[in-house]
Amino acid sequence: MNPRQRVITALSRRVPDRVPKTMSLCPSQLARFRQETGRDDPHAYFGIEVRTVDPLAARNGADFGRYLGEIPAAARVDDWGIAWVRGDFHFERMIHPLRDASSVQDVLTYPFPDLLADERFAGYAGRIAEAHRQGYAVIANCMAVGGTVFWPAYKLRGMEALLVDLVANPDFAAALLDIVAEMMTGLARKLASYDIDVLWLADDFGTQRALMMRPTVWRVWFKERLRGVIAAAKSVRHDLLVAFHSDGKIDEIIPDLIEIGVDVLNPLQPEVMDPVAIKREFGTDLAFWGGLGTQTTLPFGSPAEVRRAVHDLVATVGAGGGFLIAPTHVAVGEYHRVHGGGGGVRTV
């Protein structure tokens, strides 16, 4: 099997010739890799089998000054109007442009970016074809600023404020979530019209102990909006694989994710959910991506312990197919551009 065939076979819950893998490196790890190997591309070096091919960045000419106020000189403002201020390591803190909003009208008049602009998709089919020519499986993100419905909304509003809105200002919350979900629904439909292999969605709903909200609250506010995004993609290609990422302990809503059309669950965080038990309970309906702990095994384990953890996961979660092994956290900031322009081709 070539890498693409291996990935598609595994994520379709069939048995590949071997369990596929992926990883990414934060900047400090990338520098160490280059120093120790003399190579520049860890993805080629380690034989990573997937590539993410995203549309070009959206361009938004709006003036966000009235939403952000005075911000640090070094801050960057993205096309959603969110300001990002560099922190420690590869982390950034956000300045939320809708933090002071109070009315539905504030949401309706906000200058959201056009995610379906033609300029974003210039050359997109060709970049996908090139990744396929090289033998890679292609992942496409239906993720605005790192998420699909919850993340974009709380990054615009602030997480605490949005969670309060769900109870104290539900009309405002509904307006914001509806607009974001409508944008993601259109993007999902557009991405599905291209020859991608996996559509990637993400919204972190889990903490180290449980969901950050009651399952009933999640079902009221997020389940149907995510269902609409997935349904839009599968209305274009019914067999398109849809992956969903959520950190933390989310086993209470795994049956709901299956119901709304999720095919692949990531990251299967072993510190809070037993990967073997999750595979045993849900493996007939879901494939899994991840499983290798970045809170335990990778930072604190010896090389021998890491190898043993990998072998155990391959032998258990990988048994019978349905598994792509990867660390459970993917460091941001390192992009693997396979060719041309600011095309947004990166390793997941």
C-alpha positions as CSV (number, residue, x, y, z in Angstrom):
1,M,0.0,0.0,0.0
2,N,1.1,3.5,-0.6
3,P,0.6,6.1,2.3
4,R,-2.7,7.3,1.0
5,Q,-4.1,3.8,0.6
6,R,-2.9,2.9,4.1
7,V,-4.5,5.9,5.7
8,I,-7.9,5.5,3.9
9,T,-7.9,1.8,4.6
10,A,-7.3,2.3,8.3
11,L,-9.7,5.2,8.8
12,S,-12.4,3.2,6.9
13,R,-12.1,0.6,9.7
14,R,-10.4,-2.0,7.5
15,V,-7.0,-3.6,8.0
16,P,-4.0,-1.9,6.3
17,D,-0.6,-3.4,5.7
18,R,0.5,-1.6,8.8
19,V,-0.9,1.1,11.1
20,P,-0.3,4.6,9.7
21,K,1.2,7.4,11.7
22,T,1.6,11.1,12.0
23,M,3.2,13.7,14.2
24,S,4.2,17.3,14.3
25,L,6.9,19.3,16.2
26,C,6.7,22.5,18.0
27,P,9.4,25.1,17.2
28,S,11.9,24.0,19.9
29,Q,11.5,20.3,18.9
30,L,11.9,21.2,15.2
31,A,15.1,23.0,16.0
32,R,16.4,20.0,17.9
33,F,15.4,17.7,15.0
34,R,17.4,19.8,12.6
35,Q,20.4,19.9,14.8
36,E,20.4,16.2,15.5
37,T,19.6,14.9,12.0
38,G,20.9,17.6,9.7
39,R,17.6,17.3,7.9
40,D,15.0,20.0,7.4
41,D,11.8,18.0,6.9
42,P,10.7,15.7,9.8
43,H,7.7,14.6,7.9
44,A,9.7,13.2,5.0
45,Y,12.3,11.9,7.5
46,F,9.8,9.9,9.5
47,G,7.6,8.9,6.6
48,I,4.5,10.8,7.7
49,E,1.6,9.6,5.6
50,V,-0.8,12.5,5.6
51,R,-0.7,16.1,4.4
52,T,-3.3,18.8,5.2
53,V,-4.1,20.9,2.1
54,D,-6.0,24.0,3.1
55,P,-7.4,26.9,1.1
56,L,-5.4,30.1,1.1
57,A,-5.9,32.5,4.0
58,A,-9.0,34.6,3.9
59,R,-8.5,38.3,3.4
60,N,-10.6,40.7,5.4
61,G,-10.2,44.4,4.8
62,A,-12.4,45.4,7.8
63,D,-11.1,47.8,10.4
64,F,-11.2,46.0,13.7
65,G,-9.9,48.8,15.7
66,R,-13.2,49.7,17.2
67,Y,-13.7,46.2,18.4
68,L,-10.1,45.6,19.8
69,G,-9.2,49.0,21.1
70,E,-5.5,49.6,21.9
71,I,-3.5,46.4,21.5
72,P,0.2,45.6,21.9
73,A,2.3,46.7,18.9
74,A,3.6,43.1,18.4
75,A,0.1,41.7,18.3
76,R,-1.2,40.2,15.0
77,V,-4.8,40.5,14.0
78,D,-6.3,37.6,12.0
79,D,-9.1,37.8,9.4
80,W,-11.7,37.1,12.1
81,G,-10.6,40.3,14.0
82,I,-9.0,38.3,16.8
83,A,-5.8,39.8,18.1
84,W,-3.0,37.3,19.1
85,V,-0.2,38.2,21.5
86,R,2.8,36.0,21.6
87,G,3.4,34.3,25.0
88,D,5.7,31.5,26.2
89,F,7.0,28.8,23.9
90,H,4.6,28.6,20.9
91,F,1.5,29.8,22.8
92,E,-0.4,33.0,22.3
93,R,-3.1,34.8,24.2
94,M,-6.1,36.3,22.5
95,I,-7.9,39.6,22.6
96,H,-11.5,38.9,21.8
97,P,-13.2,41.4,19.5
98,L,-16.7,40.7,20.7
99,R,-15.9,40.7,24.4
100,D,-17.9,43.9,25.0
101,A,-20.8,43.1,22.7
102,S,-24.2,42.8,24.3
103,S,-26.9,42.6,21.6
104,V,-27.8,40.3,18.7
105,Q,-27.3,43.4,16.5
106,D,-23.7,43.5,17.6
107,V,-23.3,40.0,16.1
108,L,-25.3,40.6,13.0
109,T,-23.2,43.7,12.1
110,Y,-19.8,42.2,12.8
111,P,-17.5,41.9,9.7
112,F,-17.0,38.2,9.5
113,P,-14.5,36.9,6.8
114,D,-15.7,35.4,3.5
115,L,-14.5,31.8,3.8
116,L,-15.8,30.9,0.3
117,A,-14.1,33.7,-1.6
118,D,-12.8,32.5,-5.0
119,E,-9.3,33.8,-4.2
120,R,-9.0,31.3,-1.3
121,F,-9.4,28.4,-3.7
122,A,-7.1,29.5,-6.4
123,G,-5.0,26.5,-7.3
124,Y,-6.6,24.4,-4.6
125,A,-7.4,21.4,-6.8
126,G,-3.9,21.3,-8.2
127,R,-2.3,21.3,-4.7
128,I,-4.5,18.4,-3.7
129,A,-3.6,16.5,-6.9
130,E,0.1,17.1,-6.2
131,A,-0.2,15.7,-2.7
132,H,-1.9,12.7,-4.1
133,R,0.7,12.3,-6.8
134,Q,3.3,12.1,-4.0
135,G,1.2,9.3,-2.5
136,Y,-0.2,11.2,0.5
137,A,-3.7,11.2,2.0
138,V,-5.1,14.7,2.0
139,I,-6.8,16.2,5.0
140,A,-8.8,19.4,4.7
141,N,-9.7,21.6,7.7
142,C,-13.3,22.8,8.3
143,M,-11.9,24.7,11.2
144,A,-12.0,28.5,11.7
145,V,-9.2,29.7,14.0
146,G,-8.7,26.2,15.2
147,G,-12.3,25.0,15.6
148,T,-15.6,24.5,13.9
149,V,-18.5,25.9,16.0
150,F,-17.5,26.3,19.6
151,W,-13.9,27.5,19.1
152,P,-14.6,30.3,16.6
153,A,-17.4,31.6,18.8
154,Y,-15.5,31.6,22.0
155,K,-12.4,33.1,20.4
156,L,-14.5,36.0,19.2
157,R,-16.4,36.4,22.5
158,G,-14.2,34.8,25.1
159,M,-14.8,31.3,26.5
160,E,-16.1,32.4,30.0
161,A,-18.4,35.0,28.4
162,L,-19.8,32.6,25.8
163,L,-20.5,29.9,28.5
164,V,-22.3,32.6,30.5
165,D,-24.2,33.6,27.4
166,L,-25.6,30.1,27.0
167,V,-27.5,30.7,30.2
168,A,-27.8,34.4,30.7
169,N,-27.9,35.7,27.1
170,P,-29.2,32.9,25.0
171,D,-30.4,35.0,22.1
172,F,-26.9,36.5,21.7
173,A,-25.3,33.0,22.0
174,A,-27.7,31.6,19.4
175,A,-27.0,34.4,16.9
176,L,-23.2,34.0,17.2
177,L,-23.2,30.2,17.0
178,D,-25.7,30.2,14.1
179,I,-23.5,32.5,12.0
180,V,-20.4,30.6,12.7
181,A,-22.2,27.3,12.0
182,E,-23.6,28.6,8.7
183,M,-20.1,29.7,7.7
184,M,-18.7,26.3,8.5
185,T,-21.5,24.5,6.7
186,G,-20.7,26.4,3.6
187,L,-17.0,25.7,3.9
188,A,-17.7,22.0,4.5
189,R,-19.8,21.8,1.4
190,K,-17.1,23.5,-0.6
191,L,-14.2,21.4,0.7
192,A,-16.2,18.2,0.0
193,S,-16.5,19.2,-3.7
194,Y,-12.7,18.7,-4.0
195,D,-10.8,15.4,-4.0
196,I,-9.9,15.4,-0.3
197,D,-9.7,12.2,1.7
198,V,-10.7,13.4,5.2
199,L,-12.6,16.5,6.3
200,W,-11.3,17.6,9.7
201,L,-13.5,19.2,12.3
202,A,-12.5,20.3,15.8
203,D,-14.0,21.8,19.0
204,D,-12.6,21.0,22.4
205,F,-15.4,20.1,24.7
206,G,-13.5,18.0,27.3
207,T,-11.6,18.8,30.4
208,Q,-9.3,16.4,32.3
209,R,-12.3,15.1,34.3
210,A,-15.4,15.5,32.2
211,L,-17.2,17.6,29.6
212,M,-17.0,21.3,30.3
213,M,-20.7,21.4,30.2
214,R,-23.5,18.9,30.9
215,P,-24.2,16.5,28.0
216,T,-27.8,17.9,27.8
217,V,-26.4,21.4,27.3
218,W,-23.9,20.2,24.7
219,R,-26.8,18.6,22.8
220,V,-28.9,21.7,22.9
221,W,-26.2,24.1,21.7
222,F,-23.7,22.2,19.6
223,K,-24.9,18.7,18.5
224,E,-27.3,19.9,15.8
225,R,-25.0,22.6,14.6
226,L,-22.2,20.1,14.1
227,R,-24.7,17.7,12.5
228,G,-25.5,20.4,9.9
229,V,-21.8,20.9,9.1
230,I,-21.3,17.2,8.6
231,A,-24.5,16.7,6.6
232,A,-23.5,19.5,4.2
233,A,-20.2,17.7,3.4
234,K,-21.8,14.3,3.1
235,S,-24.5,15.6,0.9
236,V,-21.8,16.3,-1.7
237,R,-19.8,13.1,-1.0
238,H,-21.7,10.5,1.1
239,D,-18.5,8.4,1.6
240,L,-16.3,11.3,2.7
241,L,-14.5,10.5,5.9
242,V,-15.2,13.1,8.7
243,A,-12.7,13.3,11.6
244,F,-13.6,15.2,14.8
245,H,-11.0,16.4,17.3
246,S,-11.8,17.1,20.9
247,D,-9.3,17.0,23.7
248,G,-10.2,15.7,27.1
249,K,-12.8,13.3,28.5
250,I,-15.7,13.2,26.1
251,D,-16.9,9.6,26.3
252,E,-20.4,10.7,27.3
253,I,-21.0,12.2,23.8
254,I,-19.2,9.7,21.7
255,P,-22.5,8.0,20.8
256,D,-23.8,11.4,19.7
257,L,-20.8,12.0,17.5
258,I,-21.4,8.7,15.8
259,E,-25.0,9.6,15.3
260,I,-24.3,12.9,13.6
261,G,-21.8,11.3,11.1
262,V,-18.3,11.4,12.6
263,D,-16.1,8.6,11.3
264,V,-12.8,9.3,13.0
265,L,-12.3,10.4,16.6
266,N,-9.1,12.3,17.7
267,P,-7.1,12.4,19.9
268,L,-8.2,9.5,22.1
269,Q,-6.3,11.0,25.1
270,P,-5.1,8.1,27.3
271,E,-4.7,10.1,30.5
272,V,-8.5,10.6,30.6
273,M,-10.0,7.8,28.5
274,D,-8.8,4.2,28.1
275,P,-8.1,3.8,24.3
276,V,-8.5,0.0,24.5
277,A,-11.9,0.3,26.2
278,I,-13.1,3.0,23.8
279,K,-12.0,0.9,20.8
280,R,-13.8,-2.1,22.3
281,E,-17.1,-0.2,22.8
282,F,-17.1,2.0,19.7
283,G,-14.8,0.5,17.2
284,T,-17.5,-0.9,15.0
285,D,-18.6,2.6,14.3
286,L,-15.5,4.8,14.7
287,A,-11.9,4.8,13.7
288,F,-9.4,6.4,16.0
289,W,-6.5,8.9,15.5
290,G,-4.0,9.5,18.2
291,G,-3.6,7.6,21.4
292,L,0.0,8.3,22.4
293,G,0.0,10.5,25.5
294,T,1.6,13.9,25.5
295,Q,1.0,14.5,29.2
296,T,2.6,11.2,30.3
297,T,4.4,8.9,27.9
298,L,6.2,11.3,25.5
299,P,7.4,14.0,28.0
300,F,8.3,11.5,30.9
301,G,8.8,8.1,29.3
302,S,12.2,6.6,28.4
303,P,12.7,5.7,24.7
304,A,12.0,2.1,25.6
305,E,8.8,3.1,27.3
306,V,7.7,5.1,24.3
307,R,8.4,2.2,22.0
308,R,6.4,-0.1,24.3
309,A,3.5,2.3,24.4
310,V,3.5,2.5,20.6
311,H,3.7,-1.3,20.2
312,D,0.9,-1.8,22.7
313,L,-1.4,0.7,21.0
314,V,-0.7,-0.9,17.6
315,A,-1.5,-4.3,19.0
316,T,-4.7,-3.3,20.8
317,V,-6.3,-0.3,19.3
318,G,-4.8,-1.1,15.9
319,A,-6.1,-4.7,15.9
320,G,-8.7,-5.2,13.2
321,G,-7.9,-1.8,11.6
322,G,-9.5,1.6,12.4
323,F,-6.4,3.3,13.9
324,L,-3.9,5.9,13.0
325,I,-1.3,6.3,15.7
326,A,-0.2,9.8,16.7
327,P,0.6,12.0,19.7
328,T,-2.5,13.3,21.3
329,H,-1.4,16.9,21.0
330,V,-0.1,18.5,17.8
331,A,2.1,21.5,18.4
332,V,1.1,24.6,16.3
333,G,3.3,26.7,14.2
334,E,5.2,24.3,12.0
335,Y,3.9,24.1,8.4
336,H,5.0,21.7,5.8
337,R,4.5,23.5,2.5
338,V,4.9,21.0,-0.4
339,H,4.9,23.6,-3.1
340,G,4.1,27.1,-4.1
341,G,2.7,30.2,-2.4
342,G,1.1,30.6,0.9
343,G,-0.9,27.5,0.2
344,G,-1.4,26.2,3.6
345,V,-0.1,22.6,3.2
346,R,0.8,21.3,6.5
347,T,1.2,18.1,8.4
348,V,-1.6,17.4,10.8
